[in-house]
Structure formats: C-alpha cells, structure tokens
Amino acid sequence: MKKILIITDNLPDQINGVVTTYSNIEACALRDGYQFVYITPGDFSHIDCPIYNEVKLALPRKMGEKIEEIGADYYHIATEGPVGLWARKYLTKHHIRYNTAYHTKFPEGLYTLLGIPESITWRYIKWFHKHTGRVLTTTESMVRQLESKGLRGNIIPWTRGVDRSVFRPELRTKRAGEVVLVCVSRVSKEKNLDDFCSLDYFGARKIMVGDGPYRAELESKYPNVEFVGFKRGEELATYYANADVFVFPSRWETFGIVMIEAIACGTPVAAYPVQGPQDVVDHGRTGYLRDNLKQAITECLTLDRNDVILGSQRWSWDTAWTIFRDNLIEANNE
C-alpha cells in the first residue's frame, strides 16, 4: 500500500469539517490501495486553547523523528497550527515535497475571536503555503479568494461529499404541524448563531445541535431554543431529516458540510447569500439564499423534498478522494 501521512492540528475524535473530510476519504483510499497515517496533537504534549477549547495547542517535539519513522510516500499538511507548522519546517528543511490544504477562514476567525488584523494573518497564510506543491481548498470561489490574497502556484478546488448510508430521507417521521427549524454547528461566536437563535418565526420549534464555548451564553439568552449537544451518525441524521428547514447563519465558511448532509436528507437550506452557501446551495431547488433568513425559511417550505434529495446527488466522497489522490505530490527528495 502507498502510505499518505496526514499532518493535522485536529484530534481524530473532534467533530468538525476537517476531521469529517479525512475520515470519509480515508475509506475510499483504502479501497484503492492507499493507507492514511496521521500525526495529530495527540502525539505530543498539548493543551486546549484558553479562549477556544476546540483548538489544540501542541508542542511538537521530535517531529522529524516521527516523520522519518512513518516514512510515507506522500505528505499532506492539513492545518496551519503548531503541528502543521513544525512539520512544514522539517519537510522544507529536508527538501521533502508535500502539499497542503486550506480548510478554514483562518484570518477571519482570528479577527472575530482575538481582534488580530486579517492583514497580519494573511501574511502568515501566504508564507505557510509558499513551498507547497499544491494547495487544496474547498471551492472555485475559495481558489479565487486565495489568489486575490496573493497565494501563488497550483490552488485546486476540492469538493466534499456525504455518506448516503447515514444521511438519508427515510429517517423522517415528522407529521404535518409545527415548523421545525434545525441548525447544526460548532457552538462558537464566529458562527453567527445569534441570528438563528433570535429568529422570531411564528409557531416554529428551534433546535440547536452541537456544542462549544458559546453554548452557555446562548442558552441563557435564548431559553426558547432547544440545545441538544453534539450528535453523530444516524442520531444526527434524524435531526436533519425531521427538520422542515435547515438554517445556516454562518457568514464565513469555506464550504459547510452540514448543509449537504441536510440536503441529502431532503431538508432544504436557508442561508445568507455568502461564500459557502453560494457554492453549496442550488438557489430555488435545494434551498434559498436571502439577506432575510425568515424570508428564506418561508421560501424553503415551498420546496419539494424529493427534488431537494435529487439536487444532493452531485456531492460524493468518491469524487473528493479522486481529487485528493490526483493532487498528491511524490515525496522524493529533490
């Protein structure tokens, strides 16, 4: 088997789009004769970030020894945190070729959480990806954004998929009656979840699925919202399937896998007309994108759920794996 080393600042049991992406394409890779091996913060001493416990801060000592021990055929740096940074340093120093990914709007997130000017973080992002063979990012619009920020070289749009054995419309048992609005997200401030929780949609039941550092504050502010915590697998899919509309209030996503999971269950998406939703939602078929979320919800309720399901067929983890595989860089020393 060809060995692919995935270097990431995420722990394997975290619930986010990065972990979801690699865990799903890994199954496709095994079928094609490739083995994924990981270096994560769990391989080193690490702590939770004080202001954002989902972010892990590792001290990646002996990174070079770990890389040498694994002896991969291909190297992929998934994130720009401490683990990715130390791996980049070692691989670059030893002229080992690799590629990278840009999953998250890092500059926008740091500005929201810490007030760090985006211009500073963009300089870091450009430097971080400078020596990569290719940068994989989520969509064509993200390719254009990275190019507009000064990144050079091969920037590749890399789609995402959905596991249709889990996320399926047959899980819907809801009868006609009250409108059920569901949002699935990491519950953190930059996700703009106040816009969902504060929605005054007559007769609607609002359910927030997920957890995170902003949950306690939201629960105290919005007692009419049901907070059910993290859900996985079929339990999560059941929330999607029994929603009448999936509400996605975030304005700074590079993709938003939760949207295509909802669509695969037949649930249309109400979102803002911004990057992420614009790349994922077929306006008027699988959802509506409006500056007014209440209007988008009302319009989503008119959509045929069977047509929503048909609109989800373009999302495939097989396609995502093929793009990933075809853009691997041989690690041979130069």
Secondary structure, 3 states (H helix, E strand, C coil): CEEEEEECCCCCCCCCHHHHHHHHHHHHHHHCCEEEEEECHHHCEEEEECCEEEEEEEECCCHHHHHHHHCCCEEEECCCCHHHHHHHHHHHHCCCCCEEEECCCHHHHHHHHHCCCHHHHHHHHHHHCCCCCCEEECCHHHHHHHHHCCCCCCEEECCCCCCCCCCCHHHCCCCCCCCEEEEECCCCHHHCCHHHHCCCCCCCEEEEEECCCCHHHHHHHCCCEEEEECCCHHHHHHHHHCCCEEEECCCCCCCCHHHHHHHHCCCCEEECCCCCHHHHCCECCCEEECCCHHHHHHHHCCCCHHHHHHHCCCCCHHHHHHHHHHCCCECCCC
